[in-house]
Amino acid sequence: MKKYIYLFLIFWSCNIIENKSKEIKNFIPINTSVIIKIDNLGKFKSDVKNNRLLDDLSKSDLKYNFKKQIKLINNFQDESEIIICLNENGDEKIFTVITKDSSNNHDLHFRKIGDINIFSNSLSTINSIKEQANIDYTKYNKIFNAGSSFGIILNKSLTESLISSTFNFKALNLKNNLGFVVNVFNDKILLNGLSYVDDSTKISNNIFDGLKPGKMKNYEIVPKNVSRLKSFNLSSNSNYKKNRELETLKQNRLTSIINENLIEYSELILNEDQLFIMRLKDIKLFEDYLSENNNIKSTHRSFNIYDNILLNYKLTNSVIEYNYKKKILVFKNRIIFSDNETILIDFINENLNGNTLQEDSSFNNSLTEISSFNTLNNNYFTNSEYNFFKELNILSSENDFTENSFQLVQDKEIIHFNAIISKAKVSETNLKISKQFEVKIDEEILMNPHFIKNYVSKKLDIVV
C-alpha cells in the first residue's frame, strides 16, 4: 500500500512542476536590442491614442512595423502584461510579443509554451526561444512600474547611439545598457531611468568620475532666443580637477584661477554664433588677471568687453570643447566668450531687459520635470531644428515636439538619465521687452528718463 502512495505522490509532484505558471520575462529572445515592458495595457493604449506623435508612430509601417504590433495587442485585455522585443538580423527588423493573453486575429508566427503565448514576424526567432532568465531584464526590471505608460531597456550599442545623439558628444564612454520608464502626455513625453556602470574599468574611464551633481545656474543669464544650451556642472569637483587639469598654452596663472574656481561650463548657440560661459566662485581673480593682460575693446551699459589677447587655452577631457574666441565679456560672476562683439552687446541688453530663460515660464516649468541637481544638461529649443524622433530615425515626418531637454546625473556607480520631449510652446512675444533703438549721450545723465507728450507728432518723447 505504501508503494502506491509513494508512486502517487511522485506523479502528483511532477504534475505540479509541469503545470506551474511560467513568467513572460523568461522568454525574451537572445540578442534582443530593445525590450519594451507594458504593465498596464489599458493605460498604454489610452496614452498612445492621446499623444498625436505616438499615435502616428503606432500607425507607421516603418522600422519594426509598429502598426502590426498595435493591431495585435489591441486584441488583448486591458489588464494584460506584455513584453515586446525588437532586434535586427541584417536588414530584417524583427519584433516578438510575449504575453499570457491570446488572440486568433493575427497573421504572425505563433508559439505556445505552457501558458505563455509568443507572437513574432520571424519564424527562426520564435523557434529559437527557450525558457531562461534574461540578465538585462532582471537588472533593470525594478525601475518599471504600473503607473508609467511603458518601460524600455536598450542594449549597449543603442544606449551609446542615444547618448551621442541627445548630448551631441561621442566620448562619454557610457558603454552600458540603459533602462527607463516613459510617461506620455498629449503635449510631452517624459523619460526617467538609469544606467548601471557596473565594470571597474568603465567606472575609472567614465568622464564623470569624481564628480557630484550640482545645480545648473548659467541658464539664468541665457537669452530666450537661444537655439541650444549645453551645461556641464563641476561644483563638487576636487577629484575631477586633480585628474583633468586645465592646460594652458601661455599662462600658468590662468590655469590656477579657472581650475580652482570653475563651477559650471556652458556652450550655447545664439543667432548661429557659438558662445561659452564659465561660472566662477571668485570672479574678482579673473577680472584682475584680465585687466592686466587684455585691452578693453568697448564698454556697453557699464560692462566691459575685452579683446582676447592672451587667453588661449583648452579644457581637456570635458564634454564641452572650448574653441578660441576673440572677445570676452565679464557679466556678474560669469565669463562669456564670443567672436562677435554685437552678440555680446545683445547679450547684455537681453539680460537687462529681463528676456532670459530665467524669466521664461515654459522653460521653468520644464525644469520641474527633471532633477534640480545635474551633471550634464543639453537643451534644444524650437529654432535649433533638432528633432528627437527624426534624429533617431524613428519617424521620418516632421512633428512639433521640438523642445527637448536631456539630462545625465552622476551618482557613484549609477548614471541617471532624464529627458523631456515636448511640443513647442506658444510664443511670449507680446510679453517680451525689446530694444527699439539705442542712443548714446555724451553728457552725464542726472535724472531718470521721463515720457513727455509731443503735441505736434501726437507721440511720446523721452526726456533726460
C-alpha positions as CSV (number, residue, x, y, z in Angstrom):
1,M,0.0,0.0,0.0
2,K,2.8,2.4,0.9
3,K,4.4,1.8,-2.6
4,Y,1.2,3.0,-4.3
5,I,1.1,6.1,-2.0
6,Y,4.7,7.0,-2.8
7,L,4.1,6.5,-6.5
8,F,1.0,8.7,-6.4
9,L,3.0,11.5,-4.6
10,I,5.8,11.3,-7.2
11,F,3.3,11.7,-10.2
12,W,1.4,14.4,-8.3
13,S,4.5,16.4,-7.6
14,C,5.7,16.1,-11.2
15,N,2.3,17.3,-12.4
16,I,2.6,20.4,-10.1
17,I,6.0,21.2,-11.6
18,E,4.8,20.8,-15.1
19,N,1.7,23.0,-14.6
20,K,3.5,25.7,-12.6
21,S,2.7,29.1,-14.2
22,K,5.6,30.5,-16.2
23,E,6.7,34.1,-16.4
24,I,6.8,36.0,-19.7
25,K,10.2,37.6,-18.7
26,N,11.9,34.3,-19.1
27,F,11.1,34.0,-22.9
28,I,12.9,37.1,-24.2
29,P,14.8,36.1,-27.4
30,I,18.6,36.1,-27.3
31,N,20.3,39.2,-28.8
32,T,17.3,41.4,-28.2
33,S,18.2,45.0,-28.8
34,V,15.2,46.7,-27.2
35,I,12.9,45.4,-24.5
36,I,9.5,47.2,-24.1
37,K,7.6,46.3,-21.0
38,I,3.9,47.2,-20.7
39,D,2.4,46.6,-17.2
40,N,-0.9,48.2,-17.9
41,L,-2.1,47.7,-21.4
42,G,-5.3,49.9,-21.0
43,K,-3.2,52.9,-19.9
44,F,-0.7,52.3,-22.7
45,K,-3.5,52.3,-25.3
46,S,-5.0,55.4,-23.9
47,D,-1.7,57.3,-23.6
48,V,-0.6,56.5,-27.2
49,K,-4.0,57.4,-28.6
50,N,-4.0,60.8,-26.9
51,N,-0.5,61.7,-28.0
52,R,-0.5,62.8,-31.6
53,L,3.1,61.8,-32.3
54,L,3.0,58.3,-30.8
55,D,-0.4,57.8,-32.4
56,D,1.2,58.5,-35.8
57,L,4.1,56.2,-34.8
58,S,1.6,53.4,-33.9
59,K,0.2,53.6,-37.4
60,S,3.6,53.5,-39.1
61,D,4.9,50.6,-41.2
62,L,8.5,52.0,-40.8
63,K,11.2,50.1,-38.9
64,Y,9.6,47.4,-36.8
65,N,6.1,47.7,-38.3
66,F,4.6,49.2,-35.2
67,K,1.2,49.2,-37.0
68,K,1.1,45.4,-37.0
69,Q,2.2,45.3,-33.3
70,I,-0.5,47.7,-32.2
71,K,-3.1,45.7,-34.2
72,L,-2.1,42.6,-32.4
73,I,-2.1,44.0,-28.8
74,N,-5.4,45.8,-29.4
75,N,-6.9,42.3,-29.2
76,F,-5.6,41.7,-25.7
77,Q,-7.4,42.5,-22.4
78,D,-6.6,45.9,-20.8
79,E,-5.1,44.2,-17.7
80,S,-2.6,42.1,-19.8
81,E,1.1,42.3,-19.1
82,I,3.2,42.4,-22.3
83,I,6.8,42.3,-23.3
84,I,7.8,43.4,-26.8
85,C,11.3,42.6,-28.0
86,L,13.0,44.2,-31.0
87,N,16.2,43.2,-32.8
88,E,17.7,43.2,-36.2
89,N,19.1,40.4,-38.3
90,G,20.8,42.1,-41.3
91,D,18.1,44.1,-43.0
92,E,15.3,42.2,-41.2
93,K,13.6,44.1,-38.4
94,I,12.2,41.5,-36.0
95,F,9.6,42.0,-33.3
96,T,8.4,39.5,-30.8
97,V,5.4,39.9,-28.5
98,I,5.2,37.8,-25.3
99,T,2.1,37.6,-23.1
100,K,-0.3,35.3,-21.3
101,D,-3.2,36.7,-23.3
102,S,-4.3,35.1,-26.5
103,S,-5.6,36.2,-29.9
104,N,-6.7,34.4,-33.1
105,N,-6.8,37.6,-35.1
106,H,-3.3,37.9,-36.4
107,D,-1.1,37.0,-39.3
108,L,2.1,36.3,-37.4
109,H,4.1,33.3,-36.4
110,F,2.8,31.8,-33.1
111,R,4.1,29.5,-30.5
112,K,2.6,28.4,-27.1
113,I,4.9,27.3,-24.3
114,G,2.9,26.3,-21.2
115,D,0.6,29.3,-20.5
116,I,2.9,31.7,-22.5
117,N,1.8,33.0,-25.9
118,I,4.5,34.2,-28.2
119,F,3.9,36.1,-31.5
120,S,6.6,37.2,-34.0
121,N,7.2,38.2,-37.6
122,S,10.3,35.9,-37.6
123,L,9.9,32.1,-37.7
124,S,13.5,31.4,-36.8
125,T,13.3,33.8,-33.8
126,I,10.2,32.2,-32.4
127,N,11.6,28.7,-32.9
128,S,14.9,29.6,-31.1
129,I,13.2,30.9,-27.9
130,K,14.0,28.9,-24.8
131,E,12.9,29.5,-21.2
132,Q,15.8,31.2,-19.5
133,A,16.3,34.3,-17.4
134,N,17.4,37.5,-19.2
135,I,20.2,39.2,-17.2
136,D,19.5,42.7,-18.5
137,Y,15.8,42.4,-17.8
138,T,16.4,41.1,-14.3
139,K,18.8,44.0,-13.6
140,Y,16.5,46.9,-14.9
141,N,13.1,45.4,-14.2
142,K,13.0,47.2,-10.8
143,I,12.6,50.6,-12.5
144,F,9.4,49.6,-14.2
145,N,6.0,50.5,-12.6
146,A,2.4,50.1,-13.5
147,G,1.9,53.9,-13.2
148,S,4.0,54.7,-16.2
149,S,2.9,54.3,-19.9
150,F,5.6,51.7,-20.6
151,G,9.3,50.9,-19.9
152,I,12.3,50.4,-22.2
153,I,15.7,48.7,-21.9
154,L,18.2,49.5,-24.6
155,N,21.3,47.4,-25.2
156,K,24.8,48.9,-25.1
157,S,25.0,49.8,-28.7
158,L,21.7,51.6,-28.8
159,T,22.5,53.3,-25.5
160,E,25.7,54.7,-27.0
161,S,23.8,56.0,-30.0
162,L,21.1,57.6,-27.9
163,I,23.5,59.4,-25.6
164,S,25.7,60.5,-28.6
165,S,22.7,61.9,-30.3
166,T,20.9,63.7,-27.4
167,F,24.1,65.2,-25.9
168,N,25.9,65.9,-29.1
169,F,29.0,64.2,-27.8
170,K,30.7,60.9,-28.7
171,A,33.2,60.3,-25.9
172,L,31.2,59.8,-22.7
173,N,32.3,56.1,-22.5
174,L,28.9,55.0,-21.3
175,K,29.0,51.6,-22.8
176,N,26.3,50.1,-20.7
177,N,22.6,49.3,-21.0
178,L,20.0,51.9,-20.3
179,G,16.6,51.3,-18.7
180,F,13.9,54.0,-18.4
181,V,10.2,54.4,-17.9
182,V,8.2,56.5,-20.4
183,N,5.3,58.7,-19.3
184,V,3.2,60.0,-22.1
185,F,1.0,63.1,-22.2
186,N,-0.7,64.9,-25.0
187,D,1.9,67.7,-25.2
188,K,5.1,66.0,-23.8
189,I,6.9,62.7,-23.3
190,L,9.0,62.2,-20.1
191,L,11.8,59.6,-19.9
192,N,13.3,58.7,-16.5
193,G,15.8,55.9,-15.9
194,L,19.4,54.9,-15.3
195,S,22.4,53.1,-16.5
196,Y,24.5,50.9,-14.1
197,V,28.2,51.5,-14.6
198,D,29.0,48.0,-13.2
199,D,32.5,47.5,-14.6
200,S,35.5,48.9,-12.7
201,T,37.3,49.8,-15.9
202,K,34.3,51.6,-17.2
203,I,33.9,53.5,-13.9
204,S,37.5,54.7,-13.9
205,N,37.3,55.7,-17.6
206,N,34.0,57.4,-17.1
207,I,34.4,61.1,-17.8
208,F,32.1,61.9,-14.9
209,D,34.3,60.0,-12.4
210,G,34.9,62.2,-9.3
211,L,32.0,64.5,-9.9
212,K,28.9,65.0,-7.8
213,P,25.7,66.6,-9.2
214,G,25.0,70.3,-8.5
215,K,22.6,73.0,-9.6
216,M,22.9,74.5,-13.0
217,K,22.6,78.3,-13.0
218,N,24.1,79.5,-16.2
219,Y,20.6,79.4,-17.8
220,E,19.7,82.3,-15.6
221,I,21.6,84.7,-17.9
222,V,21.0,83.0,-21.3
223,P,18.7,85.0,-23.7
224,K,15.4,83.4,-24.7
225,N,16.3,83.3,-28.4
226,V,19.0,80.7,-27.7
227,S,18.9,77.6,-30.0
228,R,20.9,75.2,-27.9
229,L,22.3,75.2,-24.4
230,K,24.6,72.6,-23.0
231,S,25.9,72.9,-19.4
232,F,28.5,70.8,-17.5
233,N,28.4,71.0,-13.7
234,L,31.7,71.0,-11.8
235,S,30.6,72.4,-8.5
236,S,31.8,69.4,-6.5
237,N,34.9,68.6,-8.5
238,S,38.0,68.3,-6.3
239,N,38.9,64.8,-7.6
240,Y,37.9,65.6,-11.1
241,K,40.2,68.6,-11.2
242,K,43.1,66.7,-9.8
243,N,42.9,64.3,-12.7
244,R,41.8,66.6,-15.5
245,E,43.6,69.9,-15.2
246,L,43.1,72.9,-17.5
247,E,46.1,73.0,-19.9
248,T,47.2,76.5,-20.9
249,L,49.4,77.4,-23.8
250,K,50.7,80.6,-22.3
251,Q,49.7,81.5,-18.7
252,N,50.0,79.2,-15.7
253,R,48.3,81.7,-13.5
254,L,45.2,81.5,-15.6
255,T,45.2,77.7,-15.1
256,S,45.2,78.2,-11.4
257,I,42.4,80.8,-11.4
258,I,40.0,78.8,-13.6
259,N,40.9,75.4,-12.3
260,E,40.2,76.4,-8.7
261,N,37.1,78.5,-9.3
262,L,35.2,76.9,-12.2
263,I,31.7,75.8,-11.1
264,E,29.8,75.4,-14.4
265,Y,30.8,75.4,-18.0
266,S,28.3,76.0,-20.8
267,E,28.1,76.2,-24.6
268,L,25.2,77.9,-26.3
269,I,24.2,78.8,-29.9
270,L,22.8,82.3,-30.2
271,N,21.9,83.7,-33.6
272,E,24.0,80.9,-35.1
273,D,27.1,82.1,-33.1
274,Q,28.8,79.9,-30.6
275,L,29.4,81.3,-27.1
276,F,30.9,79.8,-24.0
277,I,30.0,80.7,-20.4
278,M,32.1,79.9,-17.4
279,R,30.7,80.4,-13.9
280,L,33.3,81.0,-11.3
281,K,33.3,81.1,-7.5
282,D,35.6,84.1,-7.4
283,I,35.3,86.3,-10.5
284,K,37.4,89.0,-9.0
285,L,40.6,87.0,-9.5
286,F,39.8,86.6,-13.2
287,E,38.9,90.3,-13.6
288,D,42.2,91.3,-12.1
289,Y,44.1,89.0,-14.5
290,L,42.0,90.2,-17.4
291,S,42.7,93.9,-16.8
292,E,46.4,93.2,-16.5
293,N,46.7,91.2,-19.7
294,N,43.9,92.3,-22.1
295,N,42.8,95.5,-23.7
296,I,39.2,96.9,-23.1
297,K,37.7,96.9,-26.6
298,S,34.5,98.7,-25.6
299,T,32.1,99.4,-22.7
300,H,28.3,98.8,-23.0
301,R,25.9,99.8,-20.3
302,S,28.8,99.7,-17.7
303,F,30.0,96.3,-18.8
304,N,33.5,95.9,-20.3
305,I,34.1,93.9,-23.5
306,Y,37.8,92.9,-23.8
307,D,39.9,91.8,-26.8
308,N,41.1,88.3,-26.0
309,I,44.8,88.6,-26.5
310,L,46.4,86.0,-24.2
311,L,43.6,83.7,-23.0
312,N,44.2,80.8,-25.4
313,Y,43.8,77.5,-23.6
314,K,41.9,74.3,-23.9
315,L,39.8,72.4,-21.4
316,T,40.8,68.8,-21.6
317,N,38.5,65.7,-21.0
318,S,35.4,67.9,-21.0
319,V,32.1,67.1,-22.6
320,I,32.3,70.7,-24.0
321,E,35.2,71.5,-26.2
322,Y,36.4,75.1,-26.0
323,N,37.2,77.0,-29.2
324,Y,39.3,80.2,-29.0
325,K,37.1,83.3,-29.1
326,K,38.2,86.9,-29.9
327,K,36.1,88.7,-27.3
328,I,35.5,88.4,-23.6
329,L,32.6,89.8,-21.5
330,V,32.6,89.6,-17.7
331,F,29.0,89.6,-16.6
332,K,28.1,89.2,-13.0
333,N,30.1,86.1,-11.8
334,R,30.5,84.7,-15.4
335,I,32.9,84.9,-18.2
336,I,31.3,85.0,-21.7
337,F,33.5,84.2,-24.7
338,S,32.4,85.1,-28.3
339,D,33.8,86.1,-31.7
340,N,31.1,88.6,-32.2
341,E,31.0,91.8,-30.2
342,T,27.5,92.6,-31.4
343,I,26.3,89.3,-29.9
344,L,27.8,90.3,-26.6
345,I,26.1,93.7,-26.7
346,D,22.7,92.0,-27.4
347,F,23.5,89.5,-24.6
348,I,23.8,92.4,-22.1
349,N,20.6,94.1,-23.4
350,E,18.5,90.9,-23.2
351,N,19.6,90.4,-19.6
352,L,18.9,94.0,-18.5
353,N,15.5,93.8,-20.2
354,G,14.7,90.5,-18.5
355,N,14.5,88.4,-21.7
356,T,16.3,85.4,-20.3
357,L,15.5,81.7,-19.7
358,Q,15.1,82.5,-16.0
359,E,12.1,84.6,-16.9
360,D,10.7,82.1,-19.4
361,S,7.7,80.3,-17.8
362,S,7.7,77.4,-20.2
363,F,11.4,76.7,-19.6
364,N,11.0,77.0,-15.9
365,N,8.0,74.6,-16.0
366,S,10.2,72.1,-17.8
367,L,12.8,72.3,-15.1
368,T,10.3,71.0,-12.6
369,E,10.0,67.7,-14.6
370,I,13.7,66.8,-14.1
371,S,16.2,66.7,-11.3
372,S,17.3,70.0,-9.9
373,F,20.8,68.5,-9.4
374,N,22.6,67.8,-12.6
375,T,26.0,66.7,-14.0
376,L,25.3,67.4,-17.7
377,N,22.3,69.1,-19.3
378,N,21.6,69.6,-23.0
379,N,18.6,71.7,-24.2
380,Y,17.4,72.0,-27.8
381,F,14.9,74.8,-28.5
382,T,12.5,75.1,-31.4
383,N,14.8,77.2,-33.5
384,S,17.6,74.6,-33.2
385,E,16.0,72.3,-35.9
386,Y,16.8,69.3,-33.7
387,N,14.1,66.7,-33.6
388,F,14.4,63.7,-31.3
389,F,12.3,61.2,-33.3
390,K,13.9,62.2,-36.7
391,E,17.4,62.2,-35.2
392,L,17.0,58.5,-34.1
393,N,15.2,57.6,-37.4
394,I,12.1,56.6,-35.5
395,L,9.8,58.9,-37.6
396,S,10.6,60.4,-41.0
397,S,7.9,63.0,-40.9
398,E,8.0,66.5,-39.4
399,N,6.4,66.9,-35.9
400,D,6.0,69.7,-33.4
401,F,7.8,68.0,-30.5
402,T,10.8,70.3,-30.9
403,E,11.5,71.5,-27.4
404,N,13.9,68.9,-25.9
405,S,15.9,68.7,-22.7
406,F,18.2,65.8,-21.8
407,Q,20.0,65.3,-18.5
408,L,22.6,63.0,-17.0
409,V,23.2,62.8,-13.3
410,Q,26.3,61.1,-11.9
411,D,25.6,59.1,-8.7
412,K,28.5,56.8,-7.8
413,E,28.1,53.7,-10.0
414,I,24.8,54.8,-11.4
415,I,24.2,57.4,-14.1
416,H,20.6,58.7,-14.1
417,F,19.0,59.7,-17.4
418,N,16.1,62.1,-17.7
419,A,14.5,63.7,-20.7
420,I,11.6,65.9,-21.7
421,I,10.4,65.8,-25.3
422,S,7.7,68.4,-25.7
423,K,5.7,70.5,-28.1
424,A,6.9,74.0,-28.9
425,K,5.3,76.4,-26.6
426,V,3.1,79.4,-27.6
427,S,5.4,82.4,-28.2
428,E,5.5,85.0,-25.4
429,T,6.3,87.8,-27.9
430,N,3.6,90.0,-26.6
431,L,5.2,89.9,-23.1
432,K,8.7,90.5,-24.2
433,I,10.6,93.7,-23.6
434,S,12.6,94.6,-26.7
435,K,15.0,97.3,-27.6
436,Q,13.6,99.7,-30.2
437,F,16.6,102.0,-30.6
438,E,19.8,103.0,-28.8
439,V,21.1,106.5,-28.2
440,K,24.5,107.4,-26.8
441,I,24.6,110.7,-24.8
442,D,28.0,112.3,-24.2
443,E,27.0,114.2,-21.1
444,E,26.3,112.8,-17.7
445,I,22.6,111.8,-17.1
446,L,21.4,113.4,-13.9
447,M,17.8,112.1,-13.7
448,N,15.6,109.1,-14.7
449,P,14.0,109.3,-18.2
450,H,10.5,110.7,-18.5
451,F,7.9,110.4,-21.2
452,I,6.6,113.8,-22.4
453,K,3.7,114.0,-24.9
454,N,4.7,115.7,-28.1
455,Y,1.6,117.7,-29.3
456,V,3.0,118.0,-32.8
457,S,3.7,114.3,-33.5
458,K,1.0,113.1,-31.1
459,K,3.6,110.6,-29.7
460,L,5.7,110.4,-26.6
461,D,9.2,111.9,-26.4
462,I,11.8,110.7,-23.9
463,V,13.5,113.4,-21.9
464,V,16.6,113.1,-19.6
